Amino acid sequence: MAISLIRAVILYATVIFLIRLMGKRQIGELQPSELVITILISEVASLPMQDNSIPVLTSVISLSVLVSLEILTAALSLKSHKLRTVMQGHPVIVIRNGEIDVEALKKLRLTVNDLISALRQKDVFEISQVSYAVFETNGKISILLKPVNRPATAEDLNLSPEDNGMPFAVICDGEFNFNAAKESKTDKAEIERILTKKNTKIKDILLMTVNLKKQSNIIKKEKK
Amino acid sequence: MKRIIIAFAMLSFAITAAILCAVILDKNISELSTEIDKLYTKAEEENNAEIRITADKILDKWSKTEKFLKIVTMHDKINELSKSFLALKHFSQTQNIEEIKQTCAEISVMLNILLSSEETELSNIL
């Protein structure tokens, strides 16, 4: 039992390290090669956990090789367009000016129903409104609506709203976040000054966001 | 860039480890096979004093090799070998010549199979 426990800890640490090494791209939208590597990692790591007669080292070596190759291939893909196409495929246009490209759908082995479903998931219910629809290499669809069907932008309405920048969470659950403060070009002293004016303290705040214009939004913790 | 360096380092480590393991495995198993062959010859000569010394030497060598082998190969194969080595120890203590010869032959076959299964050959890869 102790052997299984120690093996599980070793493999957990290895897998976490390798997944972190692969980067955040892995967690979000997976490219085909990344999906394969993720499945392989879970398979290879689970084998020595289930069977104590399999050496952990062989599993660790296999995992390291898989992740190393994935990282190196990804790095090479950035430099070579051909390799990128081989590893990831290329985006395919499936709708042009409101008309479905049936040949492209056949190549992707998708039905019209699959396409309509993908459009619905993007809140598009009428194909004629679509200027272009592209199936990306990660299996998601990107849609460009016809100009008349696009939501009006501030520019369309001749408005020029102020850019306040992104609000950064400088306090989360009573804890000050120095990185967020740096991003929002503020510091702890300034935040404390704002809070003093509002008669409160960092530890009493559930969430405080600050944008580049120093506009803040404060949500206090509920008192027990 | 840091990631690529780590990936390169890991890949280099994996390749080095694979080569080193193959070399160490080959060396240790070849040495053990040679010793087993010597023991077999001594058993045929019925040289009882030498049988015991050689058997002890072999068991000593095996106990060291076993630890390494368990890190790099399937434990089932090693456990089978360990069983045979323990039997060899018992037979060498009781001076059972026929059993010693038979166990030596068994161990020799198992070591050869183990070595051939770990060799970098197309048949093993596929």
Chai-1 contact restraints between the chains, C-beta under 6 A:
chainA,res_idxA,chainB,res_idxB,connection_type,confidence,min_distance_angstrom,max_distance_angstrom,comment,restraint_id
A,S53,B,M74,contact,1.0,0.0,6.0,A-B,restraint_1
A,S53,B,H75,contact,1.0,0.0,6.0,A-B,restraint_2
A,S53,B,D76,contact,1.0,0.0,6.0,A-B,restraint_3
A,P55,B,I71,contact,1.0,0.0,6.0,A-B,restraint_4
A,L57,B,I71,contact,1.0,0.0,6.0,A-B,restraint_5
A,I61,B,A14,contact,1.0,0.0,6.0,A-B,restraint_6
A,S64,B,M10,contact,1.0,0.0,6.0,A-B,restraint_7
A,S64,B,A14,contact,1.0,0.0,6.0,A-B,restraint_8
A,V65,B,A14,contact,1.0,0.0,6.0,A-B,restraint_9
A,S68,B,A7,contact,1.0,0.0,6.0,A-B,restraint_10
A,S68,B,M10,contact,1.0,0.0,6.0,A-B,restraint_11
A,S68,B,L11,contact,1.0,0.0,6.0,A-B,restraint_12
A,I71,B,R3,contact,1.0,0.0,6.0,A-B,restraint_13
A,I71,B,A7,contact,1.0,0.0,6.0,A-B,restraint_14
A,L72,B,A7,contact,1.0,0.0,6.0,A-B,restraint_15
A,A75,B,I4,contact,1.0,0.0,6.0,A-B,restraint_16
